[in-house]
Amino acid sequence: MPTDKENSDANQMWGGRFSSRPDHIMEEINASIGFDQRLAAQDVAGSKAHARMLAAVDVISDADADAICQGLDQVLGEIQRGEFEFSRALEDIHMNVEARLKALIGEPAGRLHTARSRNDQVATDFRLWLRQRLDEQLAQTDALIGALLDQAEAGADIVMPGFTHLQSAQPVVWGHHMLAYVEMFGRDRGRLEDARKRLNECPLGAAALAGTSFPIDRDATAAALGFDRPTANSIDSVSARDFALEYLSAATIMATHLSRLAEEIVIWCSAQFRFVTISDAFSTGSSIMPQKRNPDAAELMRAKVGRIMGALVGLATVMKGLPLAYSKDMQEDKERVFDAADALSLCLAAAAGVVADLSPNAERLAESAGAGFSTATDLADWLVRELGLPFRDAHHVTGSLVRAAEEKGVGLEGLSLPEMQAVHDKIDERVFSVLGVENSVKSRISYGGTAPDQVRAQIKRWRAARS
Ligand code: ARG
């Protein structure tokens, strides 16, 4: 393994016109090896595809391509086994790999960098890395949606309060509330898929920025690396990072959704709400208060959006106003994306676990569903439907009934018929049928409404779309 000193005073990769090595501060600000070593597998895959292509178009010999590919496998093995000594003087993963390849196989290693540059190399590696992450996160999103659908199915008949302004609004069912998140994460999934589609073009062969005079076959390298096609403009190929921005945008939106779910779980499991119990597996205790059971996983899910959105803002700021084509500024792309992607993966895993383990407290939810005169809209609708009142008048009459119930200290169903008739003389005993929360939710049969049958139909639609 070459030490920094053995790499000679000047950088062995680009040091031809330099007589002394860079200042250590230069080396420190310039080096990306501390973080871009995560691209090792992608770098080796890209280099192998490039070497095979160069041999196929007779730019290098088959023997050289064989030596390069075998050598690269060996380098990757060393890295994966933790035996590789990364050198900061060699700046980044690309030059670290190539220098080690040279030490292993000698002269043929020097032919690998024909018809390419680190500019198209890093763009290719980064896309490959992100594509793999996207695939993993698509699968994770599916798992989360699956857990929410299971909750929805088990709780299609559990009534709970529906809120607006976090005030009791109208009763809904638990399954309906779970399906709201299914819709959100379903759209997030679509955004990740879109990002993957646009990302999947291969920059390799754009070289520094202008393309190359060698007769390379860009379709071949693109296909070998699983890309849909080569990128069509060499300048754009090395200067574009919107694939990373698009991923971070989608990730940010998804993280906001995860934070809303997390926040609801935090509220719901409090002693004041007691809507749900979270499992031991996803809560922690307090070192001082023995009674505590803290929803830390949900709290961190709620918080991680900060770093994910921070990554989006950070990278957008780096890219803003950057002239074409490649500038070293763009090296600042990776840490943000790595960090955001790690955070999102963890949040998705935590969310799937927390949701799968969540037990809704059906009794408490039903009791709370009736609080706050939550069936007042049902009453107003009944006055419209059965007594022919205009909705505005019905709204007013219902308001008076709510005031009467409030004064008596009961729910709407606690008023007697004469008490109701004192407000509006045409009200009859049929009114009681709409005052219960069960009847309220059953009546919401409009498409996408909270009636349990509607909820079951939506679960069915989702399950069919996923199979
Ligand atoms: N480490 C660099 C990066 O991440 C690789 C590309 C360097 N290209 C260059 N022309 N210096 O952006």
Residues whose N, C-alpha, C, O or C-beta is under 5 A from the ligand:
A	BS01	LIG	S32 D92 R118 N119 V122 M330 Q331
